[in-house]
């Protein structure tokens, strides 16, 4: 009786873990330039790509006067998260132009389960 209850508890725990997954964290720091100039006030969005359903927006920030940004996001996933950045800008070959956006995927080497400051 005890062994069957223990086995049932282990099975339920495994299923619950599989349904809810683990929280994964990502922090991205960077600097944007337009030609040789710092690119300030650029909207930077951190997204997480989903196979099924729409992608999840994790966070939004803007570059500072030096073109630098730091953005943090987290998502609960069964597998690794697939984060990417969307940057809304006006720069084309170093010259200000019409609104554009750049999508940049982040390699999985930089994804953590625990946030480390």
N, C-alpha and C positions, 0 to 999 in steps of 0.2 A: 504494500500500500504506500509506504513512504517513498520507495523508489519511483513508483509511477507518478506520485505528486511532484517529486523533484524533477523528473523528466518533463512533465507538463509545464512546470515553472520555467525550465530552461527553454523549452520550445516557444512559450509565450514571450519570454524576454527577447529571444532571437527575432521573432516576428515584429515585436514593438520596435526594436533597433532598426530593422529593415524598413519599417514604415516611416519612421521619423528621421532616420539618418543622424549624422553628426554635424555640429556647427563648424563651418570652415570660415577662416578669416583671410583677408587680403588687405595689405596696405601698399599703396603705390605712391612713389614720389617721383617728380620729374620736373623738367624745365622746358618751356616752349619758346622758340625764337621764330621771328619772321625775317628771313635774311640774316642780317647781323644784329638785329634789334631784339630786345626782350619783347615778349608778347604778353601783355597784361590783360586782365579781365576776360580771359577765354573760358568759356563754360566747359568743364570737364565732368563727364558722367561715368560712373562705374556701373557696369551691367554684368549680369550672369546669364549665360546662354542656356536655354532649356531645350531639350530634344522635343518634348511634347509640351505644347502650350506656348504662350508668349514669354519672351525673356523678362527677367526681373531687374528693375533698376535698384541698385544697392545704395547709391549715394550720389550727391552732386556737389561740386566745388568750383571755384574760379581761381585762375592764376593771379598771383600778386604782382606788384610793380616790376619785379625782377623776372617775371614769367614762370615762377616756380609754383608748384602745387603739391599737396599731400592729401590723399583721399583713402578712407578706410571703409570696408564693407564686409558683411558676413551673410552667409546663407546656410540653411540647414539642408543638406543633400545626402543621399545614400552613397553616391560616388563623389569623386572630386568635383568641385565647382569649375566652371569654364568662364572665368572673368574676362571682360574686355573693356576698353575705354572708348568712349565717344567724345570727340573734341569738336566743338562748333567754332569755326574760325573764318577769317576773311583773307587768309594768306595764300598766295599762289606764286611759287618761284620767287619768294622774297618781296612780293609786291601785294599791297592790299587789294582785294578783289571782292567778288560776291560771296555770300554765305556758303560755306562748305562744311562737311563733317567728315572726320577721319575715324575709322573703326580699327582699333589695335588690340589684338588678343594678347593675353599675358600667359607666359609659359607656366606649367604646373609646378615647376621647381620653387616658385615663390608663394605657394599656397600653404597655409598652416592651419592646424586644428586648434592651436592655442595662440592667442595674440601675445606677442612678445614686444614690449616697448624697449 
